[in-house]
């Protein structure tokens, strides 16, 4: 069977939830995929649980480096033309891969396809940001990370040709990756209904490290703003219109401008 898609999972000490994740992937209505699982030095029963699944599509790789290196290693090892991300405590709806493949084949210029997501566990709501093509992804990223990482599918060729990789931006490495992809001309598409279930739990890294994640997110927004200003910096009226169009009033300007020291702003 030809492998069109690599489902990529990087896991560390996830024995509590990993079975649910794997079961949701193996139950996909779209069958032409490999399931590449990179274990990042788990010390619990995670590897044993994975090895208990007897499905030829599963490929287990043991990694002994950092989480970021594990992600990039998985990207490099992926055999599929498309890479679909998932996290160990999350789940896919049965048609997730099928629907994203329809988008990627219908629109060959789309590089990154995400979807809405529903949360479960400690809270229940729908993550619904954007739909269809994202017309100005850099501006949207300035407002926040608009794409749910475990919902994404992207073209491996685009990331290889532009030498894109996860970087050491603690607990917000996906946010930085989308920024870099945008600067490389990446086109984003959001399917406007949930294709993944995102677990909310006090056990998850994003909860335990939410303060550090927030600091990294602020750093990325500062970088984006600085790039925009370098590209569009002009007399005050034009700068004012640029800021107005980006709707920056919805963002706390205090922390965004905190590290922007390259410009002496004129009175608007």
Secondary structure in CASP SS format (residue, H / E / C, confidence):
PFRMAT SS
TARGET T0000
AUTHOR 0000-0000-0000
METHOD secondary structure of the structure
MODEL  1
X C 1.00
X C 1.00
X C 1.00
X C 1.00
X E 1.00
X E 1.00
X E 1.00
X E 1.00
X E 1.00
X E 1.00
X E 1.00
X C 1.00
X C 1.00
X C 1.00
X C 1.00
X C 1.00
X C 1.00
X H 1.00
X H 1.00
X H 1.00
X H 1.00
X H 1.00
X H 1.00
X H 1.00
X H 1.00
X H 1.00
X C 1.00
X C 1.00
X C 1.00
X C 1.00
X C 1.00
X C 1.00
X E 1.00
X E 1.00
X E 1.00
X E 1.00
X E 1.00
X E 1.00
X E 1.00
X E 1.00
X C 1.00
X C 1.00
X C 1.00
X C 1.00
X C 1.00
X H 1.00
X H 1.00
X H 1.00
X H 1.00
X H 1.00
X H 1.00
X C 1.00
X C 1.00
X C 1.00
X C 1.00
X C 1.00
X C 1.00
X E 1.00
X E 1.00
X E 1.00
X E 1.00
X E 1.00
X E 1.00
X C 1.00
X C 1.00
X C 1.00
X H 1.00
X H 1.00
X H 1.00
X H 1.00
X H 1.00
X H 1.00
X H 1.00
X H 1.00
X H 1.00
X H 1.00
X H 1.00
X C 1.00
X C 1.00
X C 1.00
X C 1.00
X E 1.00
X E 1.00
X E 1.00
X E 1.00
X C 1.00
X C 1.00
X C 1.00
X C 1.00
X C 1.00
X E 1.00
X E 1.00
X C 1.00
X C 1.00
X C 1.00
X H 1.00
X H 1.00
X H 1.00
X H 1.00
X H 1.00
X H 1.00
X H 1.00
X H 1.00
X H 1.00
X H 1.00
X H 1.00
X C 1.00
X C 1.00
X C 1.00
X C 1.00
X C 1.00
X E 1.00
X E 1.00
X E 1.00
X E 1.00
X E 1.00
X E 1.00
X E 1.00
X E 1.00
X E 1.00
X E 1.00
X C 1.00
X C 1.00
X C 1.00
X C 1.00
X E 1.00
X E 1.00
X C 1.00
X C 1.00
X C 1.00
X C 1.00
X E 1.00
X E 1.00
X C 1.00
X C 1.00
X C 1.00
X H 1.00
X H 1.00
X H 1.00
X H 1.00
X H 1.00
X H 1.00
X H 1.00
X C 1.00
X C 1.00
X C 1.00
X C 1.00
X C 1.00
X H 1.00
X H 1.00
X H 1.00
X C 1.00
X E 1.00
X E 1.00
X E 1.00
X H 1.00
X H 1.00
X H 1.00
X H 1.00
X H 1.00
X H 1.00
X C 1.00
X C 1.00
X C 1.00
X C 1.00
X C 1.00
X C 1.00
X C 1.00
X C 1.00
X C 1.00
X C 1.00
X C 1.00
X H 1.00
X H 1.00
X H 1.00
X H 1.00
X H 1.00
X H 1.00
X H 1.00
X H 1.00
X H 1.00
X H 1.00
X H 1.00
X C 1.00
X C 1.00
X C 1.00
X C 1.00
X E 1.00
X E 1.00
X E 1.00
X E 1.00
X E 1.00
X E 1.00
X E 1.00
X E 1.00
X E 1.00
X E 1.00
X E 1.00
X E 1.00
X E 1.00
X C 1.00
X C 1.00
X C 1.00
X C 1.00
X H 1.00
X H 1.00
X H 1.00
X H 1.00
X C 1.00
X H 1.00
X H 1.00
X H 1.00
X H 1.00
X H 1.00
X H 1.00
X H 1.00
X H 1.00
X H 1.00
X H 1.00
X H 1.00
X H 1.00
X H 1.00
X H 1.00
X H 1.00
X H 1.00
X H 1.00
X H 1.00
X H 1.00
X H 1.00
X H 1.00
X H 1.00
X H 1.00
X C 1.00
X C 1.00
X C 1.00
X H 1.00
X H 1.00
X H 1.00
X H 1.00
X H 1.00
X H 1.00
X H 1.00
X H 1.00
X H 1.00
X H 1.00
X C 1.00
X C 1.00
X H 1.00
X H 1.00
X H 1.00
X C 1.00
X C 1.00
X H 1.00
X H 1.00
X H 1.00
X H 1.00
X C 1.00
X C 1.00
X C 1.00
X C 1.00
X C 1.00
X C 1.00
X C 1.00
X C 1.00
X C 1.00
X C 1.00
X C 1.00
X C 1.00
END
